[in-house]
Amino acid sequence: MWNKPQLMTAVSDLLFVAAAAALLVAALVWGARLPLFPLREVVVTNELREVRRGELERSLAGRLRGNFFSINLDALRLSIEQLPWVRRAEVRRQWPSRIEVGIEEHLPVAFWGQSTGQLVNSYGEVFVAAMSIPPPGTMPLLQGPTGMAPEMLSHYQQAEEILKPLGRVPRALYVSPRLAVQLRLDDGMVIELGRQQAKAPVRERLERFVEYYPSVLSAAGQRPSVVDMRYPNGFALRVNAPAATPAIGNKGKP
């Protein structure tokens, strides 16, 4: 090796480059820790509906240590995403001294299950939060097996569209443990649709209900409480018995 000056020169150049790189890294680490790049503000870049400034500040408390370069952006993001109304957060540095936060809030479209505070967002995801602002209109109730919220939201939206010609709105959609589907309308009527089948999809049964709705009312003579559409070529009705009218008499001697 000592007799090969070109090899020795190459090795020395390599060592020099490695030493320079190490010095540069050390300088950057040292410079990033100096109080020359203080973090001066955290700014939320979009308007928030449900997330409050106070809870956002509490979620970031203790995680804003360091300066502009050393702050842990992933830790900030994960902390923000733990808030009940936050679906997703983005955190980025903005030179020279600012952190910008973008927050996507859950958009509630339905209540979920029987537990208070469980909601379904526009993606069909279940989350737990308390609403401080009343939702626009009346949100429906979805109740079914765990993990079926996305599919049930799709079924509900489909049913909502199919029922429009009747001027009726579904207020609740239930799926039993055996996957039987039931709808409750805004007038209280319950529609039994049964299980999804290749030869008789739930959608077709609901479309058949819309087609025969005038006949349903005519056959019942009044609004039925339950319409069973699980039959392949017909339907069954349940009508509440009218309340008995109490007899009116005079007190005293006959």
Secondary structure, DSSP 8 states (H G I E B T S, - for coil): -TT-HHHHHHHHHHHHHHHHHHHHHHHHHHHHHSTTS---EEEE-S--SS--HHHHHHHHTT---S-TTTS-HHHHHHHHTTSTTEEEEEEEEETTTEEEEEEEE--EEEEESSSTTEEEETTS-EEE---SS--SS---EEE-STT-HHHHHHHHHHHHHHTGGGT--EEEEEE-TT-EEEEEETTS-EEEEEE--SSS-HHHHHHHHHHHHHHHHHHHSS--SEEE--SSS--EEE------------SS--
